Amino acid sequence: MKNKNKGSSARKEAAVIIINDEEEFEHGDAGASSTYPEQCSSLRKGGHVLLKNRPCKIVEMSTSAPGKHGHAKVHLIGLDLFTGKKYEDICPAHHNMDVPNVKRLEYQIVSISRDGYLTIMDDKGQLRSDIKVEEDDLGKEIKVKFEKEEDFMVSVISAMDEEKVIAMKAIKQP
């Protein structure tokens, strides 16, 4: 009799954890993906795309006319969301490209540790201390405003398991 589960199976196996030799808990993958496919011709300047496996913001985009036997091609130029490095790619307009799931959240600064990690609070009051302030102009401005005890928010962008503070704004006082 052949094993029906042999080869590439469409279902995912759940992991079973045994604690103290008696309790069992099952947990599986939440199913959330860090990217989703989108047709190359439907991408737009200012949108996001994966170029060379890096999440990028599209800064330039051009489409060439189809040739006699070829297809229209899309030339994409993007800047890495986290490093600012420039990437480019050319793909047929009808092909799919991966687009990163990008989230932008606002946090209030609570403190800055000596080693440069921010303690930030979201709108639900949850604290986190796992984002380091960069040593760039924005990072220096954040440190100066914090030392002056000004109230302000920071915007954190996240994509593909990376996060970075990208902006700040003053909190409007009532």
C-alpha positions in Angstrom: 0.0 0.0 0.0 1.3 3.4 -1.0 1.8 6.2 1.5 -0.6 9.0 0.6 1.4 11.6 2.5 4.6 11.0 0.6 6.0 13.8 -1.5 4.9 17.4 -1.2 1.9 17.6 1.1 -0.4 20.6 1.0 -1.2 20.5 4.7 1.2 21.6 7.4 1.9 19.5 10.4 1.3 21.1 13.8 4.0 20.9 16.5 3.2 19.2 19.7 4.9 20.4 22.9 5.0 18.3 26.0 5.5 20.0 29.3 6.2 18.1 32.5 5.5 14.8 30.7 1.7 15.3 31.0 0.4 18.5 29.3 0.2 18.7 25.6 -0.3 21.9 23.6 -0.7 22.0 19.9 0.3 25.1 17.9 0.8 25.6 14.2 1.8 28.3 11.8 -0.5 31.3 11.8 -0.4 31.3 8.0 0.6 34.9 7.7 3.0 35.5 4.9 5.6 38.3 4.8 4.9 38.8 1.0 2.0 38.4 -1.5 2.1 38.1 -5.3 1.1 41.0 -7.5 1.2 41.4 -11.3 4.2 43.5 -12.3 2.1 45.8 -14.5 -0.1 46.7 -11.6 2.7 47.9 -9.4 2.9 51.7 -9.0 5.6 54.3 -8.1 5.5 54.9 -4.3 4.3 51.3 -3.7 6.4 48.4 -2.4 8.1 45.4 -4.1 10.7 42.8 -3.3 13.9 43.5 -5.4 16.8 41.0 -4.9 14.9 39.6 -1.8 14.8 43.0 -0.1 11.7 45.1 0.7 11.9 48.3 -1.4 9.9 51.4 -2.2 9.4 51.9 -5.9 11.0 55.3 -6.9 11.0 54.8 -10.6 9.1 52.6 -13.0 8.9 52.4 -16.8 7.2 50.0 -19.2 8.5 49.2 -22.6 6.3 48.4 -25.5 6.0 44.8 -26.5 8.3 43.7 -29.3 7.4 41.7 -32.4 7.5 38.4 -30.6 8.1 39.5 -27.1 6.1 40.9 -24.2 6.0 44.3 -22.5 8.7 44.7 -19.9 8.6 46.7 -16.7 11.8 48.3 -15.4 11.7 48.9 -11.6 14.0 51.0 -9.5 13.5 50.8 -5.7 15.2 51.9 -2.5 15.6 49.4 0.3 13.2 50.4 3.2 15.8 49.7 5.8 19.2 50.5 4.3 18.3 53.0 1.5 20.3 51.0 -1.0 19.2 51.2 -4.6 18.0 48.0 -6.4 16.6 47.5 -9.9 15.0 44.7 -11.9 13.3 44.1 -15.2 10.4 41.7 -15.5 7.7 40.9 -18.1 4.6 42.9 -17.4 2.4 39.9 -17.0 4.6 38.1 -14.5 3.9 38.2 -10.7 6.4 39.8 -8.3 6.4 39.5 -4.5 5.2 42.5 -2.6 6.2 42.8 1.1 3.5 43.2 3.7 4.5 46.6 5.2 3.2 48.0 8.4 3.7 51.5 9.8 2.8 52.0 13.4 3.1 55.1 15.7 4.6 54.8 19.2 5.3 57.3 22.0 8.9 57.4 23.3 9.1 56.4 27.0 12.9 56.2 27.4 16.2 55.7 25.6 18.7 53.3 27.1 22.5 54.0 27.3 23.1 51.5 24.5 20.6 53.3 22.2 17.5 51.1 22.5 14.1 52.8 22.6 11.4 52.0 25.1 8.2 52.8 23.2 4.5 52.5 23.9 1.7 51.8 21.4 -1.8 53.2 21.6 -2.9 50.3 23.8 -0.3 51.0 26.4 2.0 48.0 25.5 5.7 48.7 26.0 8.5 47.3 24.0 12.3 47.9 24.0 13.7 46.1 21.0 14.3 48.8 18.5 17.6 50.6 18.4 17.7 54.3 17.4 20.0 54.7 14.4 23.1 57.0 14.5 21.8 59.1 11.6 20.3 62.6 11.6 16.9 61.3 12.7 18.4 59.3 15.5 20.3 62.4 16.8 17.1 64.5 16.6 15.2 61.9 18.6 17.9 61.9 21.3 18.0 65.7 21.4 14.2 66.0 21.7 14.1 63.3 24.4 16.8 65.0 26.4 14.7 68.3 26.2 11.8 66.2 27.6 9.6 67.0 24.6 6.6 64.7 24.0 6.7 63.2 20.5 5.8 60.1 18.6 7.9 57.9 16.3 6.8 56.0 13.2 8.1 52.5 12.9 8.0 50.6 9.6 8.1 46.8 9.6 8.5 44.3 6.8 9.9 40.8 6.5 10.9 40.6 10.2 12.8 43.9 10.1 11.9 47.2 11.8 13.2 50.7 11.7 12.2 54.1 13.0 11.6 56.3 9.9 10.0 59.5 11.2 8.9 61.5 14.3 6.3 64.0 15.0 5.3 66.2 18.0 2.3 65.2 20.1 -0.3 67.9 19.9 -1.2 69.2 23.3 -5.0 69.7 24.0 
